[in-house]
Amino acid sequence: MAATDFKDYYSVLGVNKSASADDIKRAYRKLARKYHPDLNPGDKVAEAKFKDVNEAYEVLSDTDKRRKYDQFGQYWKQAGNAGGWSGGAGAAGANFDNFDFGRYGSFDEFINELLGRFGSNAPGGTPGGAGYGTRTRTRQTDPGGFGFGNYSRGQTPGGQDIESPITLTFAEAFHGVQQNLNLGSEVIKVRIPPGAKPNSRIRVRGKGSMDPFTKQRGDLYLIVKLKPHPIFTFDGEQLSCEIPITPDEAVLGGKIEVPTPDGPVSMNIPTGIRSGQTLRLRGKGWPTPKGQRGDQMVTVVITPPKTISAVEREYYEKLRANRSYNPRQHLSSVSL
């Protein structure tokens, strides 16, 4: 990757490097809604930003990927797969903490200098040489463009399991889908079962890399990624969504319509509910491996209107003048 192609994922999400996982999730949800293609039809700029936001969240929401990204910067993908060189004590005792990877024009330059620097100390090495003796460094490639690529030491290609992400919509993951995958030399049909969750692994037997000697193939593992949805998201293992309610609905309670994967259902809002409180819709969530349904979590957000009519203003003023409840009463004696 050229230095000019590097994306600062923290800047994309508008957070700093010390941001917590919750900060990153909140920023992602806000931007994903803002730039979602369904809300910006035909807007190429919004579409590009939506892809960047999704890409940034995929990395920064994953603890291991974020750690590699923080250390290796633009070369985090390559370095993260480079025979275990992911920071700390690496090959021949090499320590990569605080290493400046930005000065290399490519990952190959980094590897070449690294092998020369530590060659004399590596097992089977010679002074100034590559330092790995009879060991080889090979790269599995992805002929179908699915993102395969795994550097390994002391191995020859073939007979290995390989992984590749597969991106689905929420609808495809919920209902299941059959897709054709191009592996370069062949096109295979893959059936994704209903209820595939983010980061779940789907095994396709005998479609990994081939051993050139035994002619046997490993397995292909598809890692499920979901395209952002304007309403639904996952909170851990649970399907969740945020639903706005009005101030009077929060005070008086009542029934509201809530979207679910099956369509809208009626949900009871208890009297005096707080903004940010989460309710449960039993049996309306994501399919389980046993064919049952999980629960859907609904977080309510009290949303006051930005503009009101003259009649509404009159009644709001009457409420303010006659209000008996003071939510800040307990703060009157606070001081330092």
RARA-V912270 format. One line per field, one symbol per residue. ss: DSSP state (A for helix, B for strand, O for the rest). phi: phi as a letter, one per 40 degrees, with the letter a starting at -180 (. if undefined). burial: 1 if it has 9 or more other ideal C-beta (glycine too) atoms within 8 Angstrom, else 0. Layout:
# RARA-V912270
ss = ???
phi = ???
burial = ???
This chain:
# RARA-V912270
ss = OOAAAOOOAAAAAOOOOOOOAAAAAAAAAAAAAAAOOOOOOOOAAAAAAAAAAAAAAAAAOOAAAAAAAAAAAAAAAAAAAOOOOOOOBOAAAOBOOOOOAAAOOOAAAAAAAAAAAAAAAOOOOOOOOOOOOOOOBBBBOOOOOOOOOBBBBOOOOOOOOBBBBBBBOAAAAAAOBBBBBBOOOOBBBBBBOOOOOOOOBBBBOOOOOBOOOOOOBOOBBBBBBBOOOOOBBBBOOBBBBBBBBOAAAAAAOBBBBBOOOOOOBBBBBOOOOOOOOBBBBOOOOOBOOOOOBOOBBBBBBBOOOOOOOAAAAAAAAAAAAAOOOOOOAAAOOOOO
phi = .cdcccbccccdcgbcccccccccccccdcccccbddccbcgcccccccccccccccdccccdccccccccbfcbcccccbcfgcbhgcbcfgcbbcgcccccccacccccccccccbccbcdgcbdgccgbfccbbbbcbbccgcgciacabgbbchgbcbbacbcbcdcccccgabbcbccgcabbcbbccdgcbdgcbbcbcgbcccccccgcbcbbbcccbbcdbcbcabbgcbcaabbcbcdcccccghbbcbcbdchcbcbccccgcccgcbbbbcgbccccdcgcbcbbcbccbcbcccbbcccccdcccccccbcbcbcbccccbcab
burial = 000001001101100000100011101110111011101100000110110111111111100011111011111101111110111001110101000010010010111011110111010010000011000111010100010111111000111101111101010111011000101000010101001110001101001111100000111111111111100111000111101011001100100101011000101010001000011010011111000011111111110000000001100100000000000000000000
